[in-house]
Amino acid sequence: MDKSKNFPENPIKGLMFLAGRYNNLFIGSIICQIIVILAGTLRYFLLRYFVDDVLGILTVGVEIPLYLFSLGYILLATLMGVFSLFSARGFSRISESIAKDVRDDLFDHIQKMSYSYHDKTPTGELIQRVTSDVEMIRQFYGVMMRDLFRISFIFFINLISIFFLNWRLRFVSIILTPFLGLLSIFAFKRIKSSFVAFRDQGGKVSTVLQENVSGIRVVRAFSRQEFETKKFDRENREHRRLGIKFFNNHAIFWPLTDVITGSQFLIGILFAGTMAINNIISIGTFVAYIGMIGSVIWPLRNIGRILSESSTTVVSYNRIGEIIHEEQEDLKTGINEGKINGDLQFENVSFEYEQDIPVLKNISFSVKKGDKIVLLGGAGSGKTTLINLIPRFYGHYQGKILLDGKPLNKYSRHFLRSNIGIVEQEPFLFSSSIRGNITYGVRKIVTQEEIEQVSKAASIHENIMTFSDGYSTIVGERGVTLSGGQKQRIAIARTILKNPAIIIFDDSTSSVDTETEQHIRTALENLMKDRTTFIITHRVDEKSLSSADLILVFDDGKIIQNGTHQELIEKPGFYKKIFDLQQMIESELEEELDNV
């Protein structure tokens, strides 16, 4: 489901739309706030009554029961306490629920975005938007919006109440309000621009941190701790500089508002005091006015604060919206059922990640169901890119790709990927049990016997049984507790269990020893029957290549040779040159070992 409609491009409209999901709770919380504010304002009228009527009567010697005044004050205080609790709980529930909704929508959208988007977007940047920016949205509803409504009602209710004290006092109480409004608008723009830079730099810091933690073994292996520390410090210093600039813009706002609101309070007190001295208003009215004008000026100051701080929410909303409005990958459109045989045909296929920089150039070949195809070539020659076109990780290619005689783009991505198994060169394991990693992606109930069967086929069952918890062993983050060979064999078992029509091995035996590699090879020979299998490799290994139905030799995005192993070693070319060189190196190694 497309989530972009939940995030209108206009931030104000979007924030209101998100709150609209909880209208009843929202309205109930606001009503509770209004009751609290009305009760608080009534205290000032009660205070005026006490000063003018109760104290006035007592001064002439007439007794009056003070407990009625006390009882009224306690009743109002109780109302304020109870309904403040209800209001706070309501806004807390709204803010946490909206944060959860936004986090869910954002995560769901990220899962459905294209392969190419994730290629170019730093992981740390995405993590920050799901965490820090969503947290800013949560604070907006839990703190800023609650305060905005609360102080707005306090302002208007007390301003109207001042009218009932004396209509002239109401106008003198807001004479400096326009200046505070202009200041708030100015601060909003300044704070927003500085927060954008501050938040973007925070994303860079998160990216450096995420990369460093993920690659900590490489960092230590190459003794690059000092280099990485300096790199992080450089980005962190810039984050600090922008943070200081952001908070300085924030800090400037407060002294200026203090000057304006303090002046407004002084004008009101002097004006009301003069009226009291001249007996235009009573002493009780003057005392009540002091409380009410404070409840008018305090909201004025805080409305400006909230408006300026809400600029950070607008920035976070826009940053989330940037992701949400990115086009999702269409997974369902196309053929969604049937059986895939595995006949593939490439006709003059070209591909480029960036315009005018081709990665694949006029690739043409065809394979039949059950064929074993080996892609050979150096790093960056185009092998993996070609393989990534088959599951439609990338769709913007030139030429034609046919699967079972139909254009590849006629098949839905979901259906295609459900019928394709991929074992990557560096497989990813989740921080869960070995059983969970093997059964990942399988939508049927899998028996322990089936799990053990595929594990034996991948030559990993015996290793698993040496662990104290067997298949329930938790492998740790990214499979850190396992060796490279063990991780690859678990990934192979996962692919075998999926039972796909097309299997892709991206140099998947590169991290295993020779004996284990032979076990895997033998076990897979039967499993690859009747399945189209692509094997990416950098080595010319006669044992594995001799059984290949087709070998494609890549260089600079082009197929420079193709044929069977026997055909390629019988004619001069890149393949024979590499094969002869490798044979010579292996012979020399064997001689050295014999002489040891």
VEXDREN-2710 file (C-alpha; in Angstrom, 1 decimal):
% VEXDREN-2710
k/r/px/py/pz
1/MET/0.0/0.0/0.0
2/ASP/1.3/3.4/-1.0
3/LYS/1.9/5.5/2.2
4/SER/2.5/8.8/0.5
5/LYS/-1.1/9.9/0.7
6/ASN/-0.7/9.8/4.5
7/PHE/2.0/12.5/4.2
8/PRO/0.7/15.6/2.3
9/GLU/3.5/17.8/1.0
10/ASN/2.2/20.7/3.1
11/PRO/3.7/20.1/6.6
12/ILE/0.9/21.8/8.5
13/LYS/-1.8/19.9/6.6
14/GLY/0.2/16.7/7.0
15/LEU/0.7/17.1/10.7
16/MET/-3.1/17.8/11.1
17/PHE/-3.8/14.7/8.9
18/LEU/-1.7/12.4/11.2
19/ALA/-3.5/13.7/14.2
20/GLY/-6.9/13.2/12.5
21/ARG/-6.5/9.4/12.9
22/TYR/-7.2/10.0/16.6
23/ASN/-10.0/12.6/16.4
24/ASN/-12.0/11.4/19.4
25/LEU/-9.1/11.2/21.7
26/PHE/-7.8/14.5/20.4
27/ILE/-11.1/16.3/21.0
28/GLY/-11.5/14.7/24.5
29/SER/-8.0/15.8/25.5
30/ILE/-8.7/19.4/24.3
31/ILE/-12.0/19.5/26.2
32/CYS/-10.1/18.4/29.4
33/GLN/-7.7/21.2/28.8
34/ILE/-10.5/23.8/28.5
35/ILE/-12.0/22.6/31.7
36/VAL/-8.6/23.0/33.5
37/ILE/-8.1/26.5/32.1
38/LEU/-11.7/27.6/33.0
39/ALA/-11.2/26.3/36.5
40/GLY/-7.9/28.2/36.7
41/THR/-9.5/31.4/35.5
42/LEU/-12.4/31.1/37.9
43/ARG/-9.9/31.2/40.7
44/TYR/-9.1/34.8/39.8
45/PHE/-12.8/35.7/40.0
46/LEU/-13.0/33.9/43.4
47/LEU/-9.9/35.9/44.5
48/ARG/-11.6/39.2/43.5
49/TYR/-14.7/38.2/45.5
50/PHE/-12.6/37.4/48.5
51/VAL/-10.7/40.7/48.4
52/ASP/-13.7/43.0/47.6
53/ASP/-16.5/41.2/49.5
54/VAL/-15.1/38.9/52.1
55/LEU/-12.3/41.1/53.4
56/GLY/-14.4/44.2/53.0
57/ILE/-17.1/42.8/55.2
58/LEU/-14.6/41.5/57.8
59/THR/-13.0/45.0/58.1
60/VAL/-16.3/46.3/59.4
61/GLY/-16.7/43.6/61.9
62/VAL/-19.2/41.3/60.1
63/GLU/-18.4/37.6/60.3
64/ILE/-18.6/35.4/57.2
65/PRO/-17.8/31.7/56.9
66/LEU/-14.4/31.5/55.2
67/TYR/-14.7/27.8/54.6
68/LEU/-17.0/28.5/51.6
69/PHE/-14.2/30.4/49.9
70/SER/-11.7/27.6/50.9
71/LEU/-14.1/24.9/49.7
72/GLY/-14.5/26.7/46.3
73/TYR/-10.8/27.1/45.9
74/ILE/-10.2/23.4/46.7
75/LEU/-12.9/22.3/44.3
76/LEU/-11.4/24.3/41.4
77/ALA/-7.9/22.9/42.2
78/THR/-9.3/19.4/42.2
79/LEU/-10.9/19.9/38.9
80/MET/-7.7/21.2/37.5
81/GLY/-5.7/18.3/38.8
82/VAL/-8.1/15.6/37.6
83/PHE/-8.6/16.9/34.1
84/SER/-4.9/17.8/33.7
85/LEU/-4.2/14.1/34.2
86/PHE/-6.8/13.1/31.6
87/SER/-5.5/15.6/29.1
88/ALA/-1.8/14.6/29.7
89/ARG/-2.7/10.9/29.3
90/GLY/-4.7/11.7/26.1
91/PHE/-1.9/13.6/24.4
92/SER/0.7/11.1/25.5
93/ARG/-1.3/8.3/23.9
94/ILE/-1.8/10.4/20.8
95/SER/1.9/11.2/20.5
96/GLU/3.1/7.6/21.0
97/SER/0.5/6.2/18.6
98/ILE/1.3/8.7/15.9
99/ALA/5.0/8.0/16.3
100/LYS/4.3/4.3/16.0
101/ASP/2.2/4.9/12.9
102/VAL/4.9/7.1/11.3
103/ARG/7.6/4.6/12.2
104/ASP/5.6/1.7/10.8
105/ASP/4.7/3.6/7.6
106/LEU/8.3/4.7/7.1
107/PHE/9.8/1.3/7.7
108/ASP/7.2/-0.4/5.5
109/HIS/8.0/2.1/2.7
110/ILE/11.7/1.6/3.0
111/GLN/11.2/-2.1/2.6
112/LYS/9.4/-1.6/-0.7
113/MET/11.8/0.9/-2.2
114/SER/13.9/0.0/-5.2
115/TYR/17.2/-1.7/-5.1
116/SER/18.8/1.3/-6.8
117/TYR/17.5/3.7/-4.1
118/HIS/19.2/1.6/-1.4
119/ASP/22.4/1.6/-3.5
120/LYS/22.7/5.4/-3.4
121/THR/21.3/6.1/0.1
122/PRO/23.5/5.8/3.2
123/THR/22.1/3.4/5.8
124/GLY/22.9/5.9/8.6
125/GLU/20.7/8.5/6.9
126/LEU/17.8/6.1/6.8
127/ILE/18.3/5.1/10.4
128/GLN/18.3/8.7/11.6
129/ARG/15.0/9.4/9.8
130/VAL/13.3/6.4/11.4
131/THR/14.6/7.3/14.8
132/SER/15.5/11.0/15.4
133/ASP/13.1/12.5/13.0
134/VAL/10.2/10.3/14.2
135/GLU/11.1/11.3/17.7
136/MET/10.8/15.0/16.8
137/ILE/7.3/14.2/15.4
138/ARG/6.5/12.4/18.7
139/GLN/7.6/15.4/20.7
140/PHE/5.5/17.8/18.6
141/TYR/2.3/15.9/19.5
142/GLY/3.3/15.1/23.0
143/VAL/4.7/18.5/24.0
144/MET/4.4/21.2/21.4
145/MET/0.9/20.6/20.2
146/ARG/-0.4/20.1/23.7
147/ASP/1.2/23.3/24.9
148/LEU/0.1/25.2/21.8
149/PHE/-3.6/24.4/22.5
150/ARG/-3.2/24.9/26.2
151/ILE/-1.6/28.3/26.1
152/SER/-3.8/29.4/23.3
153/PHE/-6.9/28.6/25.4
154/ILE/-5.3/30.2/28.4
155/PHE/-4.6/33.4/26.4
156/PHE/-8.1/33.8/24.9
157/ILE/-10.0/32.7/28.0
158/ASN/-8.1/35.1/30.2
159/LEU/-8.2/37.9/27.7
160/ILE/-12.0/37.5/27.5
161/SER/-12.2/37.3/31.3
162/ILE/-10.3/40.6/31.6
163/PHE/-13.1/42.2/29.5
164/PHE/-15.5/41.2/32.3
165/LEU/-13.2/42.9/34.8
166/ASN/-12.9/46.1/32.7
167/TRP/-13.1/46.4/28.9
168/ARG/-10.3/49.0/28.8
169/LEU/-7.9/46.6/30.5
170/ARG/-8.3/44.0/27.8
171/PHE/-7.0/46.3/25.0
172/VAL/-4.0/47.6/27.0
173/SER/-3.0/44.0/27.8
174/ILE/-2.2/43.1/24.2
175/ILE/-0.7/46.3/22.9
176/LEU/2.7/44.8/22.2
177/THR/1.4/41.5/20.8
178/PRO/2.1/42.4/17.1
179/PHE/5.8/42.9/17.9
180/LEU/6.0/39.4/19.5
181/GLY/4.3/37.9/16.5
182/LEU/6.8/39.4/14.1
183/LEU/9.6/38.2/16.2
184/SER/8.2/34.7/16.3
185/ILE/8.0/34.6/12.5
186/PHE/11.6/35.8/12.1
187/ALA/12.8/33.2/14.7
188/PHE/10.8/30.5/12.9
189/LYS/12.7/31.1/9.6
190/ARG/16.1/31.4/11.2
191/ILE/15.7/28.3/13.4
192/LYS/14.3/26.2/10.6
193/SER/17.2/26.9/8.2
194/SER/19.9/26.2/10.9
195/PHE/18.1/23.0/12.0
196/VAL/18.1/21.7/8.4
197/ALA/21.9/21.9/8.2
198/PHE/22.2/20.5/11.8
199/ARG/20.0/17.5/11.1
200/ASP/21.6/16.7/7.7
201/GLN/25.0/16.7/9.4
202/GLY/23.7/14.4/12.0
203/GLY/22.8/12.0/9.3
204/LYS/26.5/12.1/8.1
205/VAL/27.7/11.4/11.7
206/SER/25.2/8.4/11.9
207/THR/26.5/7.0/8.6
208/VAL/30.1/7.2/9.7
209/LEU/29.2/5.5/13.0
210/GLN/27.1/2.8/11.3
211/GLU/29.8/2.0/8.8
212/ASN/32.5/1.9/11.4
213/VAL/30.6/-0.4/13.8
214/SER/29.6/-2.7/10.9
215/GLY/33.2/-2.9/9.6
216/ILE/35.0/-2.9/13.0
217/ARG/36.8/-6.2/12.1
218/VAL/38.2/-4.6/9.0
219/VAL/39.2/-1.5/10.9
220/ARG/41.1/-3.5/13.5
221/ALA/42.6/-5.8/10.9
222/PHE/44.2/-2.9/9.1
223/SER/44.9/-0.9/12.3
224/ARG/42.9/2.0/11.1
225/GLN/41.4/3.0/14.4
226/GLU/43.2/6.3/14.5
227/PHE/42.1/7.1/10.9
228/GLU/38.5/6.3/11.7
229/THR/38.6/8.3/14.9
230/LYS/39.8/11.3/13.0
231/LYS/37.2/10.9/10.3
232/PHE/34.4/10.6/12.9
233/ASP/35.9/13.6/14.8
234/ARG/35.8/15.7/11.7
235/GLU/32.2/15.1/11.0
236/ASN/31.3/15.4/14.7
237/ARG/33.1/18.7/15.0
238/GLU/31.0/20.0/12.1
239/HIS/27.9/18.7/13.8
240/ARG/28.9/20.5/16.9
241/ARG/29.5/23.8/15.0
242/LEU/26.0/23.6/13.4
243/GLY/24.5/22.6/16.7
244/ILE/25.9/25.7/18.4
245/LYS/24.6/27.8/15.5
246/PHE/21.2/26.3/15.8
247/PHE/21.0/26.7/19.6
248/ASN/22.3/30.2/19.4
249/ASN/19.4/31.1/17.1
250/HIS/17.2/29.6/19.7
251/ALA/18.8/31.4/22.6
252/ILE/18.5/34.9/20.9
253/PHE/14.7/34.5/20.8
254/TRP/14.3/34.2/24.6
255/PRO/15.9/37.5/25.8
256/LEU/14.0/39.5/23.1
257/THR/10.7/37.9/24.2
258/ASP/11.5/38.7/27.8
259/VAL/11.9/42.4/26.9
260/ILE/8.6/42.5/25.0
261/THR/6.5/40.5/27.5
262/GLY/8.1/42.3/30.5
263/SER/7.3/45.7/28.9
264/GLN/3.7/44.4/28.3
265/PHE/3.3/43.4/31.9
266/LEU/4.6/46.7/33.2
267/ILE/2.3/48.7/30.9
268/GLY/-0.7/46.6/32.1
269/ILE/0.2/46.9/35.8
270/LEU/0.8/50.7/35.6
271/PHE/-2.5/51.2/33.7
272/ALA/-4.5/49.0/36.1
273/GLY/-2.8/50.5/39.2
274/THR/-3.7/54.0/38.0
275/MET/-7.3/53.0/37.6
276/ALA/-7.3/51.4/41.1
277/ILE/-5.9/54.6/42.6
278/ASN/-8.5/56.6/40.9
279/ASN/-11.2/54.2/42.1
280/ILE/-12.2/53.3/38.6
281/ILE/-11.7/49.6/39.5
282/SER/-11.7/47.9/42.9
283/ILE/-8.7/46.5/44.7
284/GLY/-10.1/43.0/44.1
285/THR/-10.3/43.7/40.4
286/PHE/-6.7/44.9/40.4
287/VAL/-5.5/41.7/42.2
288/ALA/-7.5/39.5/39.8
289/TYR/-6.1/41.5/36.9
290/ILE/-2.5/40.9/38.0
291/GLY/-3.2/37.1/37.8
292/MET/-5.0/37.3/34.5
293/ILE/-2.5/39.5/32.7
294/GLY/0.2/37.0/33.7
295/SER/-1.9/34.3/32.1
296/VAL/-2.1/36.5/29.0
297/ILE/1.6/37.4/28.7
298/TRP/2.9/34.0/29.6
299/PRO/1.1/32.3/26.7
300/LEU/2.2/35.1/24.3
301/ARG/5.8/34.3/25.2
302/ASN/5.4/30.6/24.9
303/ILE/3.3/30.7/21.7
304/GLY/6.4/32.4/20.1
305/ARG/8.6/29.7/21.6
306/ILE/6.4/26.9/20.3
307/LEU/6.1/28.5/16.8
308/SER/9.9/28.8/16.6
309/GLU/10.5/25.3/17.9
310/SER/7.9/23.8/15.6
311/SER/10.2/24.7/12.7
312/THR/12.3/21.7/13.7
313/THR/9.2/19.6/13.4
314/VAL/8.6/20.9/9.9
315/VAL/12.1/20.0/9.0
316/SER/11.7/16.4/10.4
317/TYR/8.4/16.0/8.7
318/ASN/9.9/17.1/5.3
319/ARG/12.8/14.7/5.8
320/ILE/10.4/11.8/6.4
321/GLY/8.3/13.0/3.5
322/GLU/11.3/12.9/1.2
323/ILE/11.5/9.1/1.8
324/ILE/7.7/8.5/1.8
325/HIS/7.3/10.3/-1.5
326/GLU/10.0/8.3/-3.2
327/GLU/8.4/5.9/-5.6
328/GLN/7.9/2.4/-4.3
329/GLU/9.0/-0.7/-6.2
330/ASP/6.0/-2.3/-7.9
331/LEU/6.0/-5.9/-6.6
332/LYS/2.6/-7.2/-7.7
333/THR/1.9/-6.0/-11.3
334/GLY/2.5/-8.7/-13.8
335/ILE/2.3/-12.5/-13.9
336/ASN/1.8/-13.7/-10.3
337/GLU/1.2/-17.4/-10.7
338/GLY/2.2/-20.4/-12.7
339/LYS/5.4/-22.3/-13.0
340/ILE/8.8/-20.9/-14.1
341/ASN/10.9/-23.4/-16.1
342/GLY/14.1/-21.3/-16.3
343/ASP/14.7/-20.7/-20.1
344/LEU/16.4/-17.4/-20.4
345/GLN/17.4/-15.3/-23.4
346/PHE/19.3/-12.1/-23.4
347/GLU/19.2/-10.0/-26.7
348/ASN/21.5/-7.1/-27.0
349/VAL/21.1/-6.1/-23.4
350/SER/22.9/-2.9/-22.2
351/PHE/22.8/-1.3/-18.8
352/GLU/24.1/1.8/-17.1
353/TYR/23.9/3.0/-13.5
354/GLU/24.7/6.6/-14.6
355/GLN/23.9/8.2/-17.9
356/ASP/26.5/7.6/-20.6
357/ILE/28.6/5.3/-18.4
358/PRO/27.7/1.8/-19.7
359/VAL/28.3/-1.2/-17.4
360/LEU/26.9/-3.9/-19.7
361/LYS/27.3/-3.6/-23.5
362/ASN/25.2/-5.6/-26.0
363/ILE/25.0/-8.8/-24.0
364/SER/23.4/-11.7/-25.9
365/PHE/23.1/-15.4/-24.9
366/SER/20.4/-18.0/-24.3
367/VAL/20.1/-20.9/-21.8
368/LYS/17.7/-23.7/-21.3
369/LYS/16.0/-25.1/-18.2
370/GLY/18.6/-27.1/-16.1
371/ASP/21.6/-25.5/-17.7
372/LYS/24.6/-24.6/-15.6
373/ILE/26.0/-21.2/-16.6
374/VAL/29.3/-19.9/-15.2
375/LEU/30.1/-16.1/-15.4
376/LEU/33.9/-15.5/-15.3
377/GLY/35.7/-12.3/-15.2
378/GLY/37.6/-9.8/-13.1
379/ALA/36.1/-7.4/-10.5
380/GLY/33.9/-4.7/-12.1
381/SER/33.5/-6.6/-15.4
382/GLY/29.7/-6.7/-15.2
383/LYS/29.0/-10.2/-13.9
384/THR/27.0/-9.3/-10.8
385/THR/25.2/-6.5/-12.6
386/LEU/24.0/-9.0/-15.2
387/ILE/22.7/-11.3/-12.5
388/ASN/20.9/-8.5/-10.8
389/LEU/18.8/-7.9/-13.9
390/ILE/17.2/-11.4/-13.7
391/PRO/15.2/-10.7/-10.4
392/ARG/14.5/-7.3/-11.7
393/PHE/16.5/-5.5/-9.1
394/TYR/17.1/-3.0/-11.9
395/GLY/14.5/-2.4/-14.7
396/HIS/16.0/0.4/-16.8
397/TYR/18.0/-1.7/-19.4
398/GLN/18.1/-1.6/-23.1
399/GLY/17.5/-4.7/-25.2
400/LYS/15.4/-7.6/-24.4
401/ILE/15.3/-10.3/-21.7
402/LEU/13.0/-13.2/-22.1
403/LEU/12.0/-15.8/-19.5
404/ASP/10.3/-18.9/-20.8
405/GLY/9.6/-16.9/-24.0
406/LYS/8.0/-13.9/-22.3
407/PRO/9.5/-10.5/-21.6
408/LEU/11.0/-10.5/-18.1
409/ASN/9.1/-7.3/-17.2
410/LYS/5.8/-9.1/-17.7
411/TYR/6.5/-11.1/-14.5
412/SER/5.8/-9.4/-11.2
413/ARG/8.9/-8.8/-9.1
414/HIS/7.3/-10.7/-6.2
415/PHE/6.7/-13.8/-8.3
416/LEU/10.1/-13.7/-10.0
417/ARG/12.0/-13.4/-6.7
418/SER/9.9/-16.1/-5.1
419/ASN/11.3/-18.4/-7.8
420/ILE/14.9/-17.3/-7.7
421/GLY/17.4/-18.2/-5.1
422/ILE/20.5/-16.1/-4.5
423/VAL/23.6/-17.0/-2.5
424/GLU/25.7/-13.8/-2.3
425/GLN/29.4/-13.6/-2.0
426/GLU/29.0/-12.1/1.5
427/PRO/25.8/-13.5/2.8
428/PHE/23.8/-11.7/5.4
429/LEU/22.5/-13.5/8.4
430/PHE/20.0/-12.1/10.9
431/SER/20.6/-12.0/14.6
432/SER/18.4/-15.0/15.3
433/SER/18.8/-18.8/15.5
434/ILE/20.4/-20.9/12.8
435/ARG/17.0/-22.5/12.2
436/GLY/15.4/-19.0/11.7
437/ASN/18.1/-18.0/9.2
438/ILE/17.7/-21.2/7.2
439/THR/13.9/-21.0/7.1
440/TYR/13.9/-17.2/6.3
441/GLY/11.8/-16.4/3.3
442/VAL/10.0/-19.8/3.3
443/ARG/6.3/-19.3/3.6
444/LYS/5.3/-22.9/4.4
445/ILE/5.7/-24.8/7.6
446/VAL/9.1/-26.5/7.5
447/THR/9.9/-29.7/9.5
448/GLN/13.1/-30.3/11.3
449/GLU/13.8/-33.1/8.9
450/GLU/13.7/-30.8/5.9
451/ILE/16.0/-28.3/7.6
452/GLU/18.5/-31.0/8.4
453/GLN/18.3/-32.3/4.8
454/VAL/19.1/-29.0/3.2
455/SER/21.8/-28.4/5.9
456/LYS/23.5/-31.7/5.0
457/ALA/23.3/-30.8/1.3
458/ALA/25.1/-27.6/2.1
459/SER/27.6/-29.5/4.2
460/ILE/26.8/-27.5/7.4
461/HIS/24.7/-30.0/9.5
462/GLU/27.7/-31.5/11.3
463/ASN/29.0/-28.1/12.2
464/ILE/25.7/-27.1/13.6
465/MET/25.4/-30.2/15.7
466/THR/28.7/-29.3/17.4
467/PHE/27.1/-26.2/18.9
468/SER/25.5/-26.6/22.3
469/ASP/22.1/-25.4/21.2
470/GLY/22.2/-27.0/17.7
471/TYR/19.8/-25.4/15.3
472/SER/18.6/-23.1/18.1
473/THR/22.0/-21.4/18.4
474/ILE/21.8/-17.6/18.1
475/VAL/24.3/-16.5/15.5
476/GLY/24.7/-12.9/16.7
477/GLU/24.5/-9.7/14.7
478/ARG/25.3/-10.4/11.0
479/GLY/26.3/-13.9/11.9
480/VAL/29.4/-12.7/13.7
481/THR/29.7/-15.9/15.8
482/LEU/30.2/-18.0/12.7
483/SER/33.1/-18.3/10.3
484/GLY/32.8/-17.0/6.7
485/GLY/32.5/-20.5/5.4
486/GLN/29.8/-21.4/7.9
487/LYS/27.8/-18.3/7.0
488/GLN/28.0/-19.1/3.3
489/ARG/26.9/-22.7/3.8
490/ILE/23.9/-21.6/6.0
491/ALA/23.0/-19.2/3.1
492/ILE/23.2/-22.1/0.7
493/ALA/21.0/-24.2/2.8
494/ARG/18.5/-21.3/3.0
495/THR/18.4/-21.1/-0.8
496/ILE/18.1/-24.9/-1.2
497/LEU/15.1/-24.9/1.1
498/LYS/13.4/-22.2/-1.0
499/ASN/13.4/-24.7/-3.9
500/PRO/13.7/-22.1/-6.6
501/ALA/13.5/-22.6/-10.4
502/ILE/16.6/-20.4/-10.9
503/ILE/19.6/-20.5/-8.6
504/ILE/22.4/-17.9/-8.5
505/PHE/25.7/-18.4/-6.7
506/ASP/27.8/-15.3/-6.4
507/ASP/31.2/-16.8/-5.8
508/SER/29.5/-18.5/-2.9
509/THR/32.3/-21.0/-2.2
510/SER/35.1/-18.5/-2.0
511/SER/35.2/-18.6/1.9
512/VAL/35.3/-22.3/2.4
513/ASP/38.3/-24.7/2.4
514/THR/38.9/-27.1/-0.5
515/GLU/37.4/-30.1/1.3
516/THR/34.2/-28.3/2.3
517/GLU/34.0/-26.8/-1.2
518/GLN/34.1/-30.3/-2.7
519/HIS/31.3/-31.5/-0.3
520/ILE/29.1/-28.6/-1.3
521/ARG/29.8/-29.2/-5.0
522/THR/29.0/-32.9/-4.8
523/ALA/25.8/-32.3/-2.8
524/LEU/24.6/-29.5/-5.2
525/GLU/25.1/-31.5/-8.4
526/ASN/21.8/-33.4/-7.8
527/LEU/20.0/-30.4/-6.4
528/MET/20.8/-28.3/-9.5
529/LYS/19.2/-30.8/-11.8
530/ASP/16.2/-29.3/-13.7
531/ARG/17.1/-25.9/-12.3
532/THR/18.8/-23.1/-14.3
533/THR/21.9/-22.3/-12.3
534/PHE/24.2/-19.2/-12.6
535/ILE/27.6/-19.3/-10.9
536/ILE/29.7/-16.2/-10.6
537/THR/33.4/-16.9/-10.1
538/HIS/36.8/-15.3/-10.4
539/ARG/38.7/-18.6/-10.7
540/VAL/39.2/-21.0/-13.6
541/ASP/38.6/-24.2/-11.7
542/GLU/38.6/-27.2/-14.0
543/LYS/36.6/-29.3/-11.6
544/SER/33.6/-27.0/-11.4
545/LEU/33.9/-25.5/-14.9
546/SER/34.1/-28.8/-16.8
547/SER/30.5/-29.5/-16.0
548/ALA/29.2/-26.1/-17.1
549/ASP/26.9/-26.0/-20.1
550/LEU/28.0/-22.5/-20.9
551/ILE/30.8/-20.3/-19.7
552/LEU/30.6/-16.5/-20.3
553/VAL/33.8/-14.6/-20.0
554/PHE/33.3/-11.0/-19.2
555/ASP/35.6/-8.0/-19.6
556/ASP/34.6/-4.3/-19.4
557/GLY/30.9/-5.1/-19.5
558/LYS/31.1/-7.3/-22.6
559/ILE/31.1/-11.0/-23.3
560/ILE/34.5/-11.6/-24.9
561/GLN/34.3/-15.4/-25.0
562/ASN/31.6/-18.0/-24.5
563/GLY/31.4/-21.8/-24.8
564/THR/32.1/-24.9/-22.8
565/HIS/35.3/-25.4/-20.8
566/GLN/36.6/-27.8/-23.4
567/GLU/35.9/-25.4/-26.3
568/LEU/37.5/-22.5/-24.5
569/ILE/40.8/-24.2/-23.6
570/GLU/41.2/-25.4/-27.2
571/LYS/41.4/-21.9/-28.7
572/PRO/43.6/-18.9/-27.8
573/GLY/42.0/-16.2/-25.8
574/PHE/41.5/-14.7/-22.3
575/TYR/40.1/-17.9/-20.8
576/LYS/42.9/-20.2/-22.0
577/LYS/45.5/-17.6/-20.9
578/ILE/44.0/-17.5/-17.3
579/PHE/43.6/-21.2/-17.2
580/ASP/47.2/-21.9/-18.2
581/LEU/48.5/-19.4/-15.8
582/GLN/46.5/-20.8/-12.9
583/GLN/47.6/-24.4/-13.8
584/MET/51.2/-23.2/-13.8
585/ILE/50.8/-21.6/-10.3
586/GLU/49.1/-24.7/-8.9
587/SER/51.9/-26.9/-10.3
588/GLU/54.6/-24.7/-8.7
589/LEU/52.8/-24.8/-5.4
590/GLU/52.5/-28.6/-5.5
591/GLU/56.2/-28.9/-6.2
592/GLU/57.0/-26.6/-3.3
593/LEU/54.8/-28.6/-1.0
594/ASP/56.5/-31.8/-2.1
595/ASN/59.9/-30.4/-1.3
596/VAL/58.9/-29.3/2.2
END
